[in-house]
């Protein structure tokens, strides 16, 4: 079963960082175009709505399918505070507690989902996706 340092290697070498960078670049370009008044408020709102929808995952989070927001939700380990990418956070914590292949497979799955929704959010904000 993979260990934490194996996961760190996967996170640092796979496209998770690239997805985050694409998201940030798309977000910056969108904000620049808004400040230059090159799009009207309706187009801006549509992009923001699509970006937010990107973080909704229909099957929900592990152990709580009623929570469908992948980016921010409460943790199953701490219901009082929110966590970023709670499915990944909780899966990683569970895998560290119980070093089973099933738990590490869940970590890998949650990392894939986090990468996928981040890319979808970047596409929603990209001017190439919805040209003005």
C-alpha positions as CSV (number, residue, x, y, z in Angstrom):
1,X,0.0,0.0,0.0
2,X,1.3,3.5,-0.8
3,X,2.6,5.6,2.1
4,X,2.3,9.3,2.7
5,X,5.6,10.1,0.9
6,X,4.3,8.2,-2.1
7,X,1.2,10.3,-2.1
8,X,3.3,13.5,-1.8
9,X,5.3,12.3,-4.9
10,X,2.1,11.7,-6.8
11,X,0.7,15.1,-5.9
12,X,4.0,16.9,-6.7
13,X,4.5,15.2,-10.0
14,X,1.1,14.7,-11.5
15,X,-1.2,17.2,-13.0
16,X,-2.7,18.5,-9.7
17,X,-0.3,21.4,-9.6
18,X,-0.9,22.1,-13.3
19,X,-4.7,22.1,-12.7
20,X,-4.3,24.6,-9.9
21,X,-2.1,26.7,-12.0
22,X,-4.5,26.7,-14.9
23,X,-7.3,27.6,-12.6
24,X,-5.3,30.5,-11.2
25,X,-4.4,31.7,-14.7
26,X,-8.0,31.5,-15.9
27,X,-9.2,33.3,-12.8
28,X,-6.6,36.1,-13.3
29,X,-7.5,36.5,-16.9
30,X,-11.2,36.7,-16.1
31,X,-10.6,39.3,-13.4
32,X,-8.5,41.4,-15.8
33,X,-11.1,41.3,-18.4
34,X,-13.8,42.4,-15.9
35,X,-11.6,45.3,-14.8
36,X,-11.3,46.4,-18.4
37,X,-15.0,46.2,-18.8
38,X,-14.8,43.9,-21.8
39,X,-17.7,41.7,-20.7
40,X,-21.0,42.7,-19.3
41,X,-22.2,41.6,-15.9
42,X,-24.4,38.8,-17.2
43,X,-21.4,37.0,-18.9
44,X,-19.4,37.5,-15.7
45,X,-22.1,36.0,-13.6
46,X,-22.6,33.1,-16.0
47,X,-18.9,32.2,-15.7
48,X,-18.9,32.4,-12.0
49,X,-22.0,30.2,-11.8
50,X,-20.4,27.6,-14.1
51,X,-17.2,27.7,-12.0
52,X,-19.2,27.1,-8.8
53,X,-21.1,24.3,-10.4
54,X,-17.8,22.7,-11.3
55,X,-17.3,21.9,-7.6
56,X,-20.6,20.0,-7.3
57,X,-20.0,16.2,-7.5
58,X,-23.3,14.3,-7.8
59,X,-22.2,11.1,-6.0
60,X,-21.2,13.3,-3.0
61,X,-18.3,12.9,-0.5
62,X,-17.2,9.6,0.9
63,X,-19.3,8.5,3.9
64,X,-21.7,11.4,3.4
65,X,-23.3,11.4,-0.1
66,X,-25.6,14.3,0.9
67,X,-22.6,16.6,0.8
68,X,-21.8,17.2,-2.8
69,X,-19.5,20.3,-2.8
70,X,-15.9,19.0,-3.4
71,X,-14.1,22.2,-2.6
72,X,-15.4,23.1,0.9
73,X,-17.4,21.1,3.4
74,X,-17.1,20.0,7.0
75,X,-14.8,17.2,7.7
76,X,-16.0,13.9,9.1
77,X,-13.2,14.2,11.6
78,X,-14.1,17.8,12.7
79,X,-17.7,18.8,12.1
80,X,-17.1,22.4,13.5
81,X,-14.6,23.6,10.9
82,X,-14.7,23.4,7.2
83,X,-11.9,21.9,5.2
84,X,-10.7,22.4,1.6
85,X,-11.1,19.3,-0.5
86,X,-12.7,17.5,2.4
87,X,-13.0,14.1,0.6
88,X,-9.2,14.1,0.0
89,X,-8.5,15.4,3.5
90,X,-10.7,12.8,5.2
91,X,-9.5,10.0,3.0
92,X,-5.9,10.8,3.7
93,X,-6.5,11.0,7.4
94,X,-8.2,7.6,7.4
95,X,-5.5,6.1,5.3
96,X,-2.9,7.3,7.8
97,X,-4.8,5.8,10.7
98,X,-5.6,2.5,8.9
99,X,-2.9,1.7,6.3
100,X,-5.1,-0.5,4.1
101,X,-5.0,-0.6,0.3
102,X,-8.7,0.2,0.3
103,X,-8.1,3.5,2.1
104,X,-5.2,4.4,-0.1
105,X,-7.3,3.7,-3.2
106,X,-9.9,6.1,-1.8
107,X,-7.1,8.7,-1.4
108,X,-6.2,8.2,-5.0
109,X,-9.8,8.5,-6.1
110,X,-10.3,11.7,-4.2
111,X,-7.1,13.2,-5.6
112,X,-8.4,12.4,-9.1
113,X,-11.8,14.0,-8.4
114,X,-10.1,17.1,-6.9
115,X,-7.9,17.5,-10.0
116,X,-10.9,16.9,-12.3
117,X,-13.1,19.5,-10.7
118,X,-10.3,22.0,-10.5
119,X,-9.8,21.6,-14.3
120,X,-13.5,22.0,-14.9
121,X,-13.5,25.2,-12.8
122,X,-10.6,26.6,-14.8
123,X,-12.4,25.7,-18.1
124,X,-15.5,27.5,-16.8
125,X,-13.5,30.7,-16.2
126,X,-11.4,30.5,-19.3
127,X,-12.2,33.0,-22.1
128,X,-11.5,30.3,-24.6
129,X,-14.4,28.2,-23.3
130,X,-16.9,31.0,-23.4
131,X,-15.6,33.7,-25.8
132,X,-16.9,37.2,-25.5
